[in-house]
Amino acid sequence: MTYHGAVKVGGPPDVRELAHLIITKVAVGPHNNNAYLLRCRDTDEQLLIDAAADAPVLLETVGERLATVVTTHRHHDHWGALAEVVAATGARTAAGEHDAEGIDVPTALPLADGDTLAVGRCELTVRHLVGHTPGAIVLVYDDPVGHQHVFTGDCLFPGGPGRTTTPDEFSSLMGGLEEKIFPLPDEAWIYPGHGNDTTLGAERSQIPGWWERGW
């Protein structure tokens, strides 16, 4: 079955099978958060992005073993089930170094811009973006036999960047996206923190409109 990335709370997950990595997307919680389970084909090691809510759903998705849980940013709707998931699995926690203090569950692995994070034999690159929160991170998987896969949290959605509260924060987030994300090719696939997926090409074409709308 072809992956589409359109999931809803209470519905089944959607699974994307790449050559070296399997991505499972599931929607949870009252804010329709997306959680993403990444599994290395070679080692079966797993990493969860955003233990947002509905711990039983996430644990059923994860199964028996989980190595790491990454929180994309400090907003509570993205880590509401983190304590339960970590208690059940013993997974280590990771988050952006500038957002770790805003997450109630201690962060074992603070992440900085340019860091790499292993999922078995697969590797994610960390991109730090300031604006939505001070320490939000984006994770990029550069598929060696395909295009990039970009897990953006709340920094980028279909139709624009995430919410900011001041013009300076909006400018900072836009600048970070243009510097660190938009140099990727149009085919790069965007997995946002809420809602459907998109591609970088679809979002790049809308940049002038974002600047006009502002924060």
N, CA, C and O of each residue as an XYZ file, in Angstrom:
860
protein
N       0.841     -1.204      0.000
C       0.000      0.000      0.000
C       0.876      1.255      0.000
O       1.881      1.310      0.709
N       0.505      2.241     -0.777
C       1.275      3.472     -0.887
C       1.113      4.332      0.359
O       0.001      4.527      0.850
N       2.236      4.845      0.869
C       2.200      5.747      2.015
C       1.584      7.079      1.600
O       1.900      7.612      0.536
N       0.697      7.617      2.453
C       0.073      8.907      2.162
C       0.259      9.917      3.284
O       0.176     11.121      3.041
N       0.509      9.457      4.504
C       0.772     10.371      5.610
C      -0.447     11.053      6.183
O      -0.305     11.964      6.999
N      -1.644     10.646      5.786
C      -2.881     11.226      6.325
C      -3.424     10.281      7.394
O      -4.023      9.254      7.078
N      -3.211     10.635      8.649
C      -3.670      9.808      9.763
C      -4.582     10.624     10.659
O      -4.540     11.854     10.639
N      -5.406      9.945     11.444
C      -6.285     10.646     12.371
C      -6.291      9.922     13.703
O      -6.024      8.722     13.776
N      -6.600     10.666     14.758
C      -6.630     10.103     16.108
C      -7.673      8.985     16.163
O      -8.814      9.155     15.735
N      -7.259      7.866     16.688
C      -8.143      6.710     16.767
C      -8.092      5.813     15.550
O      -8.636      4.709     15.560
N      -7.440      6.284     14.501
C      -7.328      5.505     13.269
C      -6.022      4.743     13.215
O      -5.192      4.864     14.116
N      -5.834      3.960     12.167
C      -4.614      3.170     12.041
C      -3.415      4.040     11.699
O      -3.578      5.119     11.129
N      -2.209      3.587     12.038
C      -1.007      4.296     11.613
C      -0.781      4.114     10.118
O      -1.392      3.252      9.486
N       0.093      4.929      9.567
C       0.507      4.777      8.179
C       1.993      4.437      8.190
O       2.757      5.008      8.968
N       2.397      3.516      7.337
C       3.763      3.000      7.362
C       4.439      3.258      6.021
O       3.885      2.967      4.961
N       5.644      3.808      6.091
C       6.453      4.041      4.893
C       7.715      3.187      4.989
O       8.473      3.299      5.953
N       7.933      2.352      4.009
C       9.073      1.443      4.016
C      10.140      1.922      3.037
O       9.962      1.860      1.821
N      11.251      2.400      3.592
C      12.404      2.813      2.797
C      13.409      1.665      2.744
O      13.216      0.630      3.382
N      14.470      1.857      1.986
C      15.441      0.775      1.815
C      16.089      0.363      3.131
O      16.339     -0.821      3.360
N      16.364      1.352      4.005
C      17.070      1.062      5.248
C      16.292      1.445      6.504
O      16.705      1.106      7.613
N      15.191      2.137      6.344
C      14.455      2.674      7.484
C      12.957      2.521      7.257
O      12.464      2.750      6.153
N      12.237      2.133      8.303
C      10.784      2.059      8.251
C      10.220      3.170      9.135
O      10.607      3.296     10.296
N       9.310      3.971      8.589
C       8.709      5.105      9.294
C       7.234      4.809      9.522
O       6.490      4.563      8.573
N       6.816      4.834     10.777
C       5.410      4.645     11.127
C       4.874      5.942     11.722
O       5.420      6.456     12.698
N       3.813      6.463     11.137
C       3.201      7.713     11.588
C       1.863      7.403     12.251
O       1.045      6.671     11.694
N       1.639      7.962     13.444
C       0.388      7.758     14.152
C      -0.054      9.091     14.749
O       0.782      9.873     15.203
N      -1.354      9.356     14.754
C      -1.909     10.588     15.339
C      -2.444     10.291     16.734
O      -3.103      9.273     16.949
N      -2.160     11.184     17.682
C      -2.564     10.974     19.078
C      -3.003     12.289     19.711
O      -2.597     13.374     19.295
N      -3.858     12.153     20.745
C      -4.156     13.268     21.622
C      -5.175     14.265     21.119
O      -5.580     14.223     19.957
N      -5.590     15.169     22.004
C      -6.638     16.144     21.670
C      -6.196     17.208     20.676
O      -7.035     17.895     20.092
N      -4.894     17.352     20.476
C      -4.386     18.352     19.532
C      -3.953     17.725     18.205
O      -3.289     18.368     17.392
N      -4.337     16.460     17.996
C      -4.028     15.769     16.742
C      -2.528     15.822     16.436
O      -2.110     16.206     15.344
N      -1.739     15.426     17.429
C      -0.285     15.397     17.252
C       0.142     14.180     16.453
O      -0.470     13.115     16.538
N       1.191     14.353     15.683
C       1.815     13.230     14.992
C       3.000     12.721     15.802
O       3.812     13.506     16.293
N       3.091     11.407     15.937
C       4.278     10.759     16.480
C       4.833      9.860     15.391
O       4.077      9.256     14.630
N       6.158      9.771     15.316
C       6.808      9.010     14.261
C       7.756      7.981     14.882
O       8.649      8.334     15.653
N       7.556      6.729     14.543
C       8.439      5.659     14.981
C       9.351      5.279     13.821
O       8.884      4.920     12.741
N      10.651      5.363     14.057
C      11.645      5.027     13.042
C      12.323      3.719     13.445
O      12.771      3.576     14.583
N      12.400      2.773     12.522
C      13.041      1.483     12.809
C      14.067      1.165     11.736
O      13.758      1.168     10.544
N      15.282      0.893     12.166
C      16.353      0.488     11.270
C      16.096     -0.939     10.798
O      15.899     -1.839     11.615
N      16.096     -1.146      9.506
C      15.850     -2.488      8.960
C      16.955     -3.483      9.352
O      16.678     -4.658      9.591
N      18.190     -3.011      9.416
C      19.307     -3.922      9.654
C      19.395     -4.388     11.101
O      19.775     -5.531     11.356
N      19.051     -3.522     12.053
C      19.256     -3.835     13.467
C      17.967     -3.930     14.277
O      17.981     -4.430     15.402
N      16.859     -3.457     13.720
C      15.569     -3.354     14.425
C      15.581     -2.335     15.559
O      14.619     -2.271     16.326
N      16.636     -1.540     15.690
C      16.633     -0.474     16.696
C      15.568      0.549     16.324
O      15.356      0.834     15.146
N      14.899      1.099     17.334
C      13.803      2.033     17.094
C      14.002      3.353     17.840
O      14.575      3.402     18.928
N      13.509      4.411     17.214
C      13.526      5.754     17.784
C      12.149      6.364     17.573
O      11.588      6.284     16.480
N      11.609      6.972     18.617
C      10.302      7.621     18.550
C      10.487      9.132     18.568
O      11.214      9.664     19.406
N       9.835      9.811     17.653
C       9.840     11.279     17.629
C       8.526     11.779     18.205
O       7.465     11.549     17.626
N       8.590     12.456     19.333
C       7.470     13.088     20.046
C       6.483     12.085     20.650
O       5.544     11.633     19.994
N       6.725     11.757     21.908
C       5.777     10.959     22.697
C       4.701     11.917     23.199
O       4.690     12.308     24.366
N       3.812     12.281     22.307
C       2.936     13.434     22.515
C       1.794     13.165     23.494
O       1.539     13.979     24.380
N       1.109     12.040     23.345
C      -0.081     11.741     24.141
C      -0.445     10.277     23.902
O       0.184      9.583     23.103
N      -1.491      9.823     24.628
C      -2.020      8.469     24.401
C      -0.924      7.417     24.504
O      -0.645      6.703     23.540
N      -0.304      7.324     25.678
C       0.796      6.375     25.869
C       0.445      4.951     25.447
O       1.282      4.299     24.822
N      -0.757      4.425     25.755
C      -1.060      3.054     25.308
C      -0.979      2.881     23.799
O      -0.518      1.844     23.321
N      -1.418      3.878     23.045
C      -1.340      3.804     21.578
C       0.114      3.791     21.134
O       0.496      2.998     20.273
N       0.921      4.661     21.712
C       2.327      4.718     21.340
C       3.043      3.425     21.695
O       3.842      2.925     20.903
N       2.770      2.879     22.868
C       3.440      1.652     23.282
C       3.018      0.466     22.421
O       3.826     -0.420     22.145
N       1.767      0.447     22.000
C       1.339     -0.599     21.078
C       2.058     -0.466     19.740
O       2.424     -1.468     19.126
N       2.259      0.769     19.291
C       2.969      1.018     18.039
C       4.434      0.607     18.146
O       4.998      0.021     17.222
N       5.039      0.924     19.286
C       6.461      0.639     19.500
C       6.728     -0.862     19.605
O       7.693     -1.360     19.026
N       5.888     -1.577     20.333
C       6.159     -2.986     20.566
C       7.087     -3.182     21.757
O       6.943     -2.512     22.779
N       8.026     -4.087     21.627
C       8.800     -4.512     22.789
C      10.008     -3.633     23.091
O      10.376     -3.484     24.256
N      10.633     -3.049     22.073
C      11.910     -2.367     22.300
C      11.909     -0.958     21.734
O      11.413     -0.713     20.634
N      12.478     -0.032     22.510
C      12.617      1.349     22.064
C      13.911      1.895     22.636
O      14.115      1.875     23.850
N      14.789      2.384     21.764
C      16.091      2.866     22.215
C      16.056      4.324     22.658
O      16.674      4.688     23.659
N      15.324      5.170     21.902
C      15.407      6.619     22.116
C      14.063      7.267     21.849
O      13.327      6.857     20.951
N      13.748      8.295     22.647
C      12.610      9.170     22.357
C      13.144     10.587     22.195
O      13.763     11.129     23.111
N      12.906     11.185     21.036
C      13.324     12.561     20.773
C      12.105     13.472     20.873
O      11.060     13.187     20.288
N      12.243     14.562     21.612
C      11.191     15.579     21.698
C      11.616     16.773     20.850
O      12.680     17.351     21.069
N      10.779     17.135     19.886
C      11.182     18.184     18.956
C      11.210     19.573     19.580
O      11.992     20.423     19.156
N      10.354     19.818     20.597
C      10.385     21.111     21.279
C       9.602     21.040     22.584
O       8.935     20.044     22.863
N       9.687     22.087     23.368
C       9.251     22.060     24.749
C       7.742     22.132     24.979
O       7.310     21.915     26.111
N       6.932     22.417     23.990
C       5.498     22.538     24.212
C       4.904     21.213     24.683
O       5.205     20.149     24.142
N       4.049     21.305     25.710
C       3.586     20.111     26.414
C       2.861     19.124     25.529
O       2.914     17.920     25.781
N       2.183     19.600     24.498
C       1.438     18.660     23.651
C       2.359     17.730     22.869
O       1.884     16.795     22.224
N       3.667     17.971     22.914
C       4.604     17.091     22.210
C       5.338     16.130     23.144
O       6.109     15.293     22.676
N       5.116     16.234     24.443
C       5.764     15.283     25.359
C       4.835     14.825     26.492
O       5.310     14.380     27.537
N       3.521     14.931     26.292
C       2.580     14.574     27.349
C       2.637     13.122     27.783
O       2.293     12.809     28.922
N       3.068     12.219     26.894
C       3.156     10.795     27.238
C       4.600     10.346     27.440
O       4.863      9.149     27.559
N       5.528     11.281     27.480
C       6.948     10.929     27.534
C       7.290     10.126     28.788
O       7.974      9.106     28.696
N       6.833     10.564     29.939
C       7.171      9.864     31.180
C       6.685      8.415     31.146
O       7.415      7.507     31.543
N       5.454      8.194     30.674
C       4.904      6.839     30.630
C       5.658      5.962     29.634
O       5.929      4.795     29.914
N       5.994      6.518     28.481
C       6.698      5.737     27.466
C       8.099      5.369     27.948
O       8.543      4.237     27.757
N       8.785      6.304     28.561
C      10.136      6.035     29.069
C      10.093      5.022     30.210
O      10.941      4.133     30.281
N       9.110      5.151     31.105
C       9.000      4.206     32.218
C       8.748      2.787     31.722
O       9.246      1.823     32.303
N       7.975      2.664     30.652
C       7.627      1.335     30.138
C       8.735      0.710     29.303
O       8.840     -0.515     29.235
N       9.564      1.536     28.667
C      10.545      1.007     27.713
C      12.001      1.160     28.146
O      12.875      0.452     27.646
N      12.264      2.080     29.072
C      13.639      2.372     29.447
C      14.405      3.148     28.400
O      15.632      3.223     28.468
N      13.712      3.731     27.426
C      14.377      4.477     26.356
C      15.055      5.729     26.913
O      14.575      6.339     27.868
N      16.168      6.095     26.301
C      16.809      7.354     26.667
C      16.038      8.514     26.047
O      15.356      8.344     25.036
N      16.148      9.678     26.648
C      15.457     10.862     26.162
C      16.442     11.805     25.482
O      17.597     11.921     25.892
N      15.970     12.470     24.443
C      16.789     13.446     23.724
C      15.917     14.632     23.346
O      14.730     14.470     23.065
N      16.507     15.832     23.338
C      15.792     17.055     22.970
C      16.817     18.135     22.679
O      17.990     17.996     23.025
N      16.376     19.204     22.046
C      17.256     20.334     21.795
C      17.791     20.894     23.101
O      17.053     21.020     24.078
N      19.073     21.231     23.117
C      19.716     21.649     24.362
C      19.086     22.900     24.958
O      19.144     23.089     26.173
N      18.489     23.758     24.141
C      17.906     24.993     24.650
C      16.433     24.840     25.036
O      15.829     25.782     25.548
N      15.859     23.682     24.799
C      14.473     23.423     25.212
C      14.380     22.388     26.328
O      13.304     22.184     26.892
N      15.486     21.739     26.652
C      15.446     20.640     27.616
C      14.890     21.068     28.970
O      14.174     20.304     29.618
N      15.218     22.286     29.400
C      14.761     22.739     30.712
C      13.246     22.934     30.770
O      12.674     22.983     31.858
N      12.595     23.044     29.620
C      11.148     23.218     29.592
C      10.376     21.921     29.469
O       9.155     21.938     29.310
N      11.077     20.791     29.541
C      10.442     19.477     29.450
C      10.546     18.811     30.808
O      11.643     18.691     31.352
N       9.426     18.376     31.366
C       9.411     17.856     32.734
C      10.239     16.599     32.915
O      10.807     16.391     33.988
N      10.324     15.758     31.899
C      11.139     14.544     31.978
C      12.588     14.919     31.655
O      12.835     15.540     30.621
N      13.546     14.561     32.506
C      14.939     14.949     32.247
C      15.435     14.449     30.890
O      15.108     13.345     30.456
N      16.231     15.292     30.237
C      16.796     14.963     28.935
C      18.179     14.357     29.119
O      19.088     15.016     29.623
N      18.338     13.098     28.711
C      19.623     12.418     28.848
C      20.618     12.868     27.787
O      21.826     12.890     28.021
N      20.096     13.226     26.616
C      20.959     13.580     25.488
C      20.541     14.927     24.923
O      19.639     14.977     24.086
N      21.169     16.034     25.356
C      20.877     17.346     24.754
C      21.475     17.422     23.353
O      22.612     17.006     23.130
N      20.707     17.950     22.422
C      21.119     17.980     21.022
C      21.376     19.411     20.553
O      20.628     20.331     20.883
N      22.438     19.577     19.785
C      22.802     20.876     19.227
C      22.767     20.810     17.706
O      22.772     19.729     17.118
N      22.732     21.975     17.081
C      22.709     22.047     15.625
C      23.904     21.308     15.032
O      25.045     21.529     15.437
N      23.630     20.427     14.064
C      24.691     19.679     13.410
C      25.007     18.343     14.040
O      25.745     17.548     13.457
N      24.464     18.072     15.223
C      24.663     16.761     15.840
C      24.051     15.673     14.976
O      23.150     15.933     14.179
N      24.539     14.462     15.137
C      23.942     13.309     14.476
C      23.401     12.352     15.518
O      23.938     12.247     16.621
N      22.342     11.660     15.162
C      21.659     10.749     16.063
C      21.434      9.442     15.315
O      20.818      9.431     14.249
N      21.928      8.349     15.869
C      21.835      7.066     15.191
C      20.538      6.345     15.530
O      20.072      6.364     16.669
N      19.967      5.704     14.503
C      18.885      4.742     14.676
C      19.411      3.449     14.056
O      19.237      3.216     12.860
N      20.044      2.622     14.859
C      20.742      1.482     14.307
C      21.840      1.968     13.378
O      22.726      2.714     13.795
N      21.785      1.544     12.106
C      22.781      1.953     11.125
C      22.351      3.165     10.309
O      23.071      3.600      9.411
N      21.186      3.705     10.617
C      20.715      4.927      9.967
C      21.100      6.131     10.815
O      21.333      5.999     12.017
N      21.164      7.283     10.202
C      21.640      8.481     10.888
C      20.746      9.679     10.598
O      20.383      9.941      9.451
N      20.401     10.399     11.661
C      19.626     11.632     11.552
C      20.533     12.815     11.869
O      21.379     12.738     12.760
N      20.353     13.902     11.137
C      21.086     15.134     11.414
C      20.156     16.126     12.094
O      19.011     16.303     11.679
N      20.655     16.770     13.142
C      19.869     17.723     13.930
C      20.043     19.126     13.372
O      21.163     19.567     13.112
N      18.923     19.827     13.189
C      18.942     21.235     12.819
C      18.179     22.033     13.874
O      16.997     21.784     14.114
N      18.847     22.976     14.490
C      18.260     23.820     15.532
C      17.645     25.053     14.886
O      18.321     25.779     14.157
N      16.358     25.292     15.155
C      15.662     26.458     14.620
C      15.055     27.254     15.774
O      14.359     26.695     16.622
N      15.316     28.542     15.804
C      14.800     29.423     16.864
C      13.600     30.191     16.331
O      13.643     30.715     15.218
N      12.540     30.261     17.108
C      11.376     31.047     16.712
C      10.102     30.488     17.297
O       9.410     31.167     18.056
N       9.784     29.243     16.946
C       8.600     28.618     17.547
C       8.847     28.400     19.030
O       7.980     28.688     19.855
N      10.020     27.895     19.371
C      10.546     27.869     20.739
C      12.040     28.168     20.638
O      12.592     28.174     19.537
N      12.707     28.418     21.777
C      14.138     28.731     21.701
C      15.001     27.551     21.245
O      16.067     27.754     20.664
N      14.551     26.334     21.504
C      15.408     25.186     21.225
C      14.798     24.137     20.331
O      15.206     22.977     20.391
N      13.833     24.498     19.500
C      13.192     23.518     18.622
C      14.214     22.895     17.679
O      15.144     23.559     17.220
N      14.024     21.605     17.398
C      14.926     20.927     16.475
C      14.128     20.253     15.363
O      12.973     19.862     15.533
N      14.792     20.138     14.224
C      14.301     19.403     13.061
C      15.281     18.259     12.827
O      16.489     18.443     12.972
N      14.780     17.088     12.470
C      15.621     15.923     12.223
C      15.568     15.565     10.738
O      14.486     15.461     10.159
N      16.728     15.380     10.131
C      16.820     15.099      8.698
C      17.454     13.728      8.490
O      18.567     13.466      8.945
N      16.725     12.861      7.796
C      17.283     11.583      7.376
C      17.585     11.665      5.888
O      16.684     11.859      5.072
N      18.855     11.516      5.543
C      19.296     11.582      4.147
C      19.370     10.155      3.616
O      20.370      9.460      3.799
N      18.303      9.735      2.961
C      18.216      8.369      2.452
C      19.315      8.151      1.403
O      19.339      8.863      0.399
N      20.215      7.196      1.606
C      21.308      7.010      0.642
C      20.845      6.542     -0.734
O      21.600      6.626     -1.702
N      19.608      6.050     -0.830
C      19.098      5.607     -2.136
C      17.835      6.370     -2.534
O      17.065      5.913     -3.378
N      17.629      7.542     -1.914
C      16.437      8.325     -2.223
C      16.624      9.765     -1.790
O      17.747     10.264     -1.716
N      15.508     10.432     -1.504
C      15.568     11.836     -1.107
C      15.614     11.959      0.421
O      15.595     10.958      1.137
N      15.675     13.192      0.898
C      15.706     13.452      2.334
C      14.303     13.353      2.941
O      13.297     13.605      2.278
N      14.272     12.982      4.212
C      13.042     12.907      4.987
C      13.239     13.799      6.213
O      14.167     13.595      6.995
N      12.345     14.802      6.373
C      12.570     15.888      7.324
C      11.430     15.927      8.338
O      10.273     16.144      7.976
N      11.764     15.715      9.603
C      10.781     15.701     10.687
C      10.844     17.064     11.372
O      11.785     17.363     12.108
N       9.816     17.889     11.113
C       9.910     19.324     11.417
C       9.257     19.749     12.727
O       9.318     20.929     13.072
N       8.635     18.834     13.473
C       7.924     19.277     14.663
C       6.919     20.354     14.302
O       6.122     20.176     13.380
N       6.948     21.475     15.022
C       6.043     22.590     14.722
C       6.736     23.737     13.994
O       6.222     24.855     13.982
N       7.896     23.479     13.386
C       8.609     24.546     12.677
C       8.126     24.740     11.249
O       8.277     25.825     10.688
N       7.540     23.690     10.647
C       7.064     23.825      9.273
C       5.909     22.858      9.043
O       5.988     21.675      9.372
N       4.825     23.401      8.465
C       3.623     22.640      8.144
C       3.274     22.840      6.666
O       3.865     23.693      6.004
N       2.317     22.062      6.141
C       1.772     22.413      4.833
C       1.168     23.810      4.891
O       0.228     24.049      5.649
N       1.695     24.723      4.107
C       1.159     26.080      4.091
C       1.926     27.091      4.900
O       1.540     28.260      4.930
N       3.007     26.689      5.565
C       3.780     27.710      6.249
C       4.491     27.268      7.505
O       4.342     26.128      7.945
N       5.276     28.182      8.090
C       6.001     27.884      9.323
C       5.068     27.847     10.518
O       3.913     28.265     10.441
N       5.597     27.332     11.636
C       4.806     27.237     12.849
C       4.514     28.591     13.477
O       5.053     29.619     13.067
N       3.655     28.561     14.473
C       3.217     29.788     15.156
C       4.384     30.436     15.900
O       5.201     29.760     16.525
N       4.436     31.756     15.813
C       5.358     32.548     16.625
C       4.559     33.661     17.291
O       3.414     33.918     16.920
N       5.170     34.324     18.280
C       4.425     35.333     19.036
C       4.903     36.758     18.792
O       4.218     37.708     19.170
N       6.063     36.923     18.170
C       6.572     38.271     17.884
C       7.135     38.310     16.470
O       7.479     37.265     15.918
N       7.237     39.498     15.874
C       7.866     39.603     14.550
C       9.305     39.095     14.537
O       9.736     38.480     13.562
N      10.052     39.346     15.615
C      11.443     38.874     15.666
C      11.508     37.357     15.649
O      12.378     36.786     14.991
N      10.597     36.686     16.364
C      10.582     35.221     16.361
C      10.228     34.684     14.982
O      10.813     33.704     14.520
N       9.277     35.326     14.333
C       8.916     34.908     12.973
C      10.102     35.064     12.032
O      10.389     34.172     11.234
N      10.787     36.192     12.123
C      11.941     36.438     11.266
C      13.036     35.410     11.532
O      13.680     34.927     10.600
N      13.247     35.073     12.816
C      14.265     34.091     13.171
C      13.924     32.716     12.618
O      14.785     32.036     12.060
N      12.670     32.306     12.771
C      12.254     30.999     12.266
C      12.381     30.948     10.753
O      12.880     29.965     10.205
N      11.933     31.999     10.071
C      12.037     32.033      8.611
C      13.499     31.990      8.162
O      13.847     31.295      7.208
N      14.339     32.738      8.859
C      15.753     32.743      8.507
C      16.384     31.368      8.683
O      17.187     30.932      7.859
N      16.008     30.682      9.777
C      16.536     29.343     10.007
C      16.066     28.351      8.966
O      16.842     27.517      8.500
N      14.789     28.440      8.597
C      14.277     27.548      7.552
C      14.998     27.775      6.234
O      15.381     26.824      5.553
N      15.182     29.044      5.878
C      15.824     29.348      4.601
C      17.296     28.936      4.591
O      17.829     28.549      3.550
N      17.949     29.019      5.745
C      19.375     28.675      5.816
C      19.607     27.168      5.913
O      20.512     26.635      5.271
N      18.789     26.481      6.715
C      19.115     25.106      7.085
C      18.223     24.045      6.455
O      18.610     22.878      6.390
N      17.027     24.430      5.986
C      16.095     23.442      5.446
C      15.861     23.642      3.953
O      15.869     22.669      3.198
N      15.658     24.864      3.516
C      15.294     25.098      2.118
C      16.406     24.865      1.101
O      16.101     24.804     -0.091
N      17.673     24.732      1.487
C      18.660     24.281      0.507
C      18.473     22.826      0.069
O      19.051     22.411     -0.935
N      17.680     22.051      0.800
C      17.404     20.677      0.395
C      16.580     20.674     -0.889
O      15.935     21.674     -1.203
N      16.588     19.577     -1.632
C      15.869     19.544     -2.911
C      14.361     19.510     -2.736
O      13.856     19.195     -1.658
N      13.648     19.835     -3.801
C      12.189     19.875     -3.781
C      11.571     18.556     -3.322
O      10.506     18.555     -2.706
N      12.223     17.448     -3.614
C      11.662     16.136     -3.306
C      11.702     15.799     -1.824
O      11.050     14.845     -1.400
N      12.450     16.555     -1.021
C      12.529     16.270      0.419
C      11.128     16.229      1.012
O      10.314     17.125      0.787
N      10.865     15.179      1.770
C       9.524     14.954      2.320
C       9.440     15.540      3.720
O      10.327     15.319      4.544
N       8.376     16.285      3.988
C       8.194     16.966      5.269
C       7.171     16.212      6.108
O       6.042     15.981      5.674
N       7.583     15.829      7.323
C       6.715     15.159      8.291
C       6.487     16.132      9.455
O       7.358     16.267     10.314
N       5.335     16.810      9.500
C       5.109     17.845     10.511
C       4.580     17.279     11.839
O       4.218     16.106     11.937
N       4.548     18.140     12.841
C       4.074     17.732     14.159
C       2.574     17.563     14.256
O       2.091     16.918     15.186
N       1.823     18.123     13.324
C       0.370     17.987     13.262
C      -0.033     17.914     11.790
O       0.592     18.548     10.941
N      -1.066     17.148     11.492
C      -1.652     17.176     10.164
C      -0.902     16.365      9.121
O      -0.042     15.543      9.437
N      -1.259     16.625      7.858
C      -0.738     15.853      6.739
C       0.703     16.229      6.408
O       1.208     17.269      6.828
N       1.339     15.362      5.652
C       2.693     15.612      5.179
C       2.668     16.579      3.997
O       1.617     16.918      3.454
N       3.875     17.005      3.625
C       4.024     17.842      2.437
C       5.412     17.600      1.860
O       6.135     16.726      2.336
N       5.786     18.355      0.851
C       7.140     18.297      0.312
C       7.768     19.676      0.380
O       7.075     20.689      0.471
N       9.082     19.697      0.334
C       9.767     20.979      0.424
C       9.477     21.840     -0.800
O       9.374     23.062     -0.692
N       9.345     21.203     -1.966
C       9.039     21.971     -3.170
C       7.713     22.690     -3.061
O       7.591     23.840     -3.483
N       6.700     22.012     -2.491
C       5.386     22.630     -2.327
C       5.459     23.828     -1.391
O       4.782     24.831     -1.615
N       6.275     23.732     -0.345
C       6.360     24.827      0.628
C       7.275     25.950      0.161
O       7.024     27.121      0.444
N       8.328     25.597     -0.549
C       9.256     26.622     -1.027
C       8.548     27.641     -1.911
O       8.869     28.829     -1.878
N       7.587     27.174     -2.699
C       6.892     28.062     -3.635
C       6.024     29.093     -2.918
O       5.594     30.071     -3.530
N       5.762     28.884     -1.627
C       4.872     29.787     -0.894
C       5.603     30.788     -0.013
O       4.961     31.555      0.704
N       6.936     30.797     -0.051
C       7.697     31.660      0.860
C       7.289     33.128      0.778
O       7.101     33.744      1.827
N       7.140     33.732     -0.415
C       6.748     35.158     -0.438
C       5.450     35.418      0.316
O       5.322     36.433      1.001
N       4.485     34.506      0.194
C       3.226     34.674      0.903
C       3.387     34.608      2.409
O       2.690     35.307      3.144
N       4.307     33.769      2.873
C       4.543     33.692      4.317
C       5.057     35.024      4.850
O       4.592     35.520      5.876
N       6.028     35.597      4.130
C       6.587     36.868      4.580
C       5.504     37.956      4.597
O       5.488     38.803      5.489
N       4.620     37.929      3.630
C       3.558     38.933      3.569
C       2.574     38.770      4.731
O       2.109     39.757      5.301
N       2.261     37.518      5.075
C       1.344     37.287      6.196
C       1.984     37.592      7.528
O       1.313     38.016      8.469
N       3.297     37.375      7.608
C       4.021     37.672      8.848
C       3.612     36.746      9.966
O       3.068     35.664      9.743
N       3.889     37.197     11.176
C       3.677     36.358     12.350
C       2.238     36.408     12.812
O       1.881     35.757     13.794
